[in-house]
Amino acid sequence: MFHSKITLLKAKYPTIKEIRRSIVDDIITVLAKNNIHFALDNLELYLIIDEAVTNAMEHGNKWNQDKYVHIDVAKDTDQLYITITDEGKGFTHHPHPGDHLQPRGRGIFIIKQFARVSWNRKGNSITMAIPILHTDTHSQ
């Protein structure tokens, strides 16, 4: 069954390390205003968004403050979609056993613990899909 997506946030932010927290806060605020509930708590949600934003700024945009990180938050009936796109060259993700034990490169492993992850063909855009919890509006 096809579910159309509703855009909740579409924004771009400069590649500045110190604004990562405000980016995450903007996303969490939009979700709260739209009364969207999911199985993650705010700390888990904060963690995966921060990891994805940091990867975009560090690996994609190479901390170039002239480049932007683009944030798209959308939902359909069953899923929340958070897409983070950088202006870099992209990459091809090939997971290797033990990646989560390395001193670098744990971000994607962490994100995958909490969301279904996909990338665009270029490899400069990650989409994290998180199931929406439906609350029973008829109970008191």
C-alpha positions as CSV (number, residue, x, y, z in Angstrom):
1,M,0.0,0.0,0.0
2,F,1.3,3.4,-1.0
3,H,1.6,6.1,1.7
4,S,2.3,9.6,0.7
5,K,5.0,11.5,2.6
6,I,4.3,14.8,4.4
7,T,7.3,17.1,4.8
8,L,7.8,18.3,8.3
9,L,11.1,20.2,7.9
10,K,13.3,21.2,5.0
11,A,16.4,23.2,6.0
12,K,20.0,23.7,5.3
13,Y,22.8,24.5,7.7
14,P,26.4,25.6,7.2
15,T,29.1,23.2,8.1
16,I,30.0,24.5,11.5
17,K,30.8,22.0,14.2
18,E,29.3,24.1,17.0
19,I,25.8,24.2,15.5
20,R,25.3,20.4,15.5
21,R,23.3,20.5,18.7
22,S,20.9,23.2,17.4
23,I,20.3,21.1,14.2
24,V,19.3,18.1,16.4
25,D,17.2,20.4,18.6
26,D,15.4,21.8,15.5
27,I,14.5,18.3,14.4
28,I,13.3,17.1,17.8
29,T,11.3,20.3,18.2
30,V,9.5,19.7,14.9
31,L,8.7,16.1,15.9
32,A,7.3,17.3,19.3
33,K,5.2,20.0,17.6
34,N,3.7,17.4,15.3
35,N,3.1,15.0,18.2
36,I,5.1,12.1,16.5
37,H,6.0,9.2,18.7
38,F,8.4,6.4,18.0
39,A,10.2,3.6,19.9
40,L,13.4,5.7,20.4
41,D,13.9,8.0,23.3
42,N,15.2,11.5,22.7
43,L,18.7,10.5,23.7
44,E,18.8,7.7,21.1
45,L,17.3,10.0,18.5
46,Y,19.8,12.7,19.4
47,L,22.6,10.2,19.0
48,I,21.7,9.0,15.5
49,I,21.0,12.5,14.1
50,D,24.2,13.9,15.6
51,E,26.2,11.0,14.1
52,A,24.7,11.5,10.7
53,V,25.2,15.3,10.8
54,T,28.7,14.9,12.0
55,N,29.5,12.4,9.2
56,A,28.1,14.8,6.7
57,M,30.1,17.7,8.0
58,E,33.3,15.8,8.6
59,H,33.5,13.3,5.8
60,G,31.2,14.8,3.2
61,N,31.9,18.5,3.5
62,K,35.4,18.2,5.0
63,W,34.5,20.9,7.5
64,N,34.2,23.4,4.7
65,Q,32.1,26.2,6.0
66,D,31.1,27.2,2.5
67,K,29.2,23.9,2.1
68,Y,25.9,23.1,3.6
69,V,24.2,20.1,5.3
70,H,20.6,19.7,4.0
71,I,18.0,18.3,6.4
72,D,14.7,16.8,5.3
73,V,12.3,15.4,7.8
74,A,9.2,13.7,6.5
75,K,6.6,11.1,7.6
76,D,4.0,8.8,6.1
77,T,1.5,6.8,8.0
78,D,4.0,4.4,9.5
79,Q,7.5,5.8,9.2
80,L,9.5,8.9,10.1
81,Y,12.2,9.7,7.5
82,I,15.2,11.9,8.4
83,T,17.4,12.6,5.4
84,I,20.8,14.3,5.8
85,T,22.6,15.3,2.7
86,D,26.1,16.8,2.3
87,E,27.7,18.6,-0.6
88,G,30.6,16.2,-0.8
89,K,31.6,13.6,-3.4
90,G,29.8,10.8,-1.6
91,F,31.0,7.3,-0.8
92,T,30.0,3.6,-1.1
93,H,29.3,2.0,2.2
94,H,30.6,-1.6,2.5
95,P,30.2,-2.9,6.0
96,H,33.0,-5.1,7.4
97,P,32.7,-7.4,10.4
98,G,34.2,-5.6,13.4
99,D,33.6,-2.1,12.1
100,H,32.0,-1.2,15.4
101,L,35.2,-2.1,17.2
102,Q,37.4,0.4,15.2
103,P,38.4,3.7,16.7
104,R,36.7,5.5,13.8
105,G,33.7,4.5,11.7
106,R,31.3,3.5,14.4
107,G,28.7,6.1,13.5
108,I,27.0,4.1,10.8
109,F,27.0,1.0,13.0
110,I,25.4,3.0,15.8
111,I,22.8,4.5,13.5
112,K,21.8,1.1,12.2
113,Q,21.0,-0.1,15.7
114,F,18.1,2.4,15.9
115,A,17.0,3.0,12.3
116,R,16.7,1.4,8.9
117,V,19.3,3.1,6.8
118,S,19.6,3.8,3.0
119,W,21.8,6.0,0.9
120,N,21.3,7.7,-2.4
121,R,23.2,6.5,-5.4
122,K,25.9,9.2,-5.1
123,G,26.5,8.3,-1.5
124,N,26.2,11.8,-0.1
125,S,22.7,11.4,1.4
126,I,21.6,9.1,4.2
127,T,18.0,8.4,5.1
128,M,17.1,7.0,8.5
129,A,13.7,5.4,8.6
130,I,12.2,5.1,12.1
131,P,8.8,3.4,12.7
132,I,6.1,5.7,14.1
133,L,4.2,4.4,17.1
134,H,0.5,4.9,16.8
135,T,-1.3,5.9,20.0
136,D,-4.8,4.9,20.6
137,T,-6.7,8.2,20.5
138,H,-10.0,6.5,21.6
139,S,-8.7,5.4,25.1
140,Q,-8.7,7.7,28.1
